[in-house]
Amino acid sequence: MFKVHAIAPQRLPALLKAMPKAELHIHIEGSLEPELIFVLAKRNGVTLPYADVTALRSAYAFTNLQSFLDLYYAGASVLLHEQDFYDMAWAYFEKAAADHVVRAELFFDPQTHTARGVAMGAVIEGLHRACRDAQAKWDISADLILCFLRHLSEEDALETLEEAMPWREHFIGVGLDSSEVGHPPENFARVFARARELDLHVVAHAGEEGPPAYIWSALDTLHVERIDHGVQAVHDAALMKRLADSQMPLTVCPLSNLKLCVFNSLADHNLGQMLDAGLCVTINSDDPAYFGGYLNENYLQTFAALHLGAQQAYRLAANSIEASFAPEEDKHRWMHQLKVCFQDFAEND
């Protein structure tokens, strides 16, 4: 077994970049860069309320989750055709490949698009085709998770799930996202029960801006397999113990938390505290086009701010692989690759 402590601190940034890792919390619409927004707007004849890329990017000054969502939904307005969804996902996969992502589980928000008259099939088929091509070109294992917008009704979510059923083979699970505060998980108990009946994986955003009670509800009412975000759990000792004992995965997004003012600085982030408490934490990029960094950038900035080391790097990467919904044989292969990567760095120091 490699000796993690043998890896020199100055080698840590290179290790973070090189190690194989999974991304379990990426909103594909949140990877839509301003440059591509303008390309798609021109292609589709959509007029944007921004003069150019610089003007749009300068609007990325968020005070909370809602201020971001307002801009996020405006950006999505350029997505109209199957090829648009393919191009957006392909641009993400190019960055994921460079970041040594071996597994990506992409969230997508069909209600954002069907409400504008975009066909469900255009959304799912475009994204699925990009996933298939990313596997062929870069050997990235990728699947889709259909998310419900929690500021809309559960009836709308149920209708969306049924509308997506002709493409059931193209997505592996459902999630819950959008405006958290005031929209507790229990509001979606029926649609999550229906998803479980369909043998879909279930995850939910909880405890980003919302209270620990939302995490309890996601666990006990929705029966989720992962908690997306979950950083507010530290305010509830009983919840922290439960999360540690069950090894419930938490898909934490540090740069997102910083950009949306959940923490004043990365140095204030509680990821290290959650690791120390024995929680199964992972690092993810959330909406990287808006929050200043894809997966490796989240690792690099977080490790620098929190003074984390090679041992935490191995644990976070291993957590991401084990917490994924990939087949077990793939997980074993990636874990072997991870160990070999760390072995190489330990031997070369």
Sequence and secondary structure as in RCSB ss.txt:
>XXXX:A:sequence
MFKVHAIAPQRLPALLKAMPKAELHIHIEGSLEPELIFVLAKRNGVTLPYADVTALRSAYAFTNLQSFLDLYYAG
ASVLLHEQDFYDMAWAYFEKAAADHVVRAELFFDPQTHTARGVAMGAVIEGLHRACRDAQAKWDISADLILCFLR
HLSEEDALETLEEAMPWREHFIGVGLDSSEVGHPPENFARVFARARELDLHVVAHAGEEGPPAYIWSALDTLHVE
RIDHGVQAVHDAALMKRLADSQMPLTVCPLSNLKLCVFNSLADHNLGQMLDAGLCVTINSDDPAYFGGYLNENYL
QTFAALHLGAQQAYRLAANSIEASFAPEEDKHRWMHQLKVCFQDFAEND
>XXXX:A:secstr
   GGGS GGGHHHHHHHS EEEEEEEGGGG  HHHHHHHHHHHT   SSSSHHHHHTT   SSHHHHHHHHHHH
GGG  SHHHHHHHHHHHHHHHHHTTEEEEEEEE HHHHHTTT  HHHHHHHHHHHHHHHHHHH  EEEEEEEEET
TS HHHHHHHHHHHGGGGGG  EEEEES  TT  GGGGHHHHHHHHHTT EEEEEESSSS HHHHHHHHHTS  S
EEEE GGGGG HHHHHHHHHHT EEEE HHHHHHTTSSSSGGG  HHHHHHTT EEEE  BSHHHHT  HHHHHH
HHHHHHT  HHHHHHHHHHHHHTS S HHHHHHHHHHHHHHHHHHHHT 
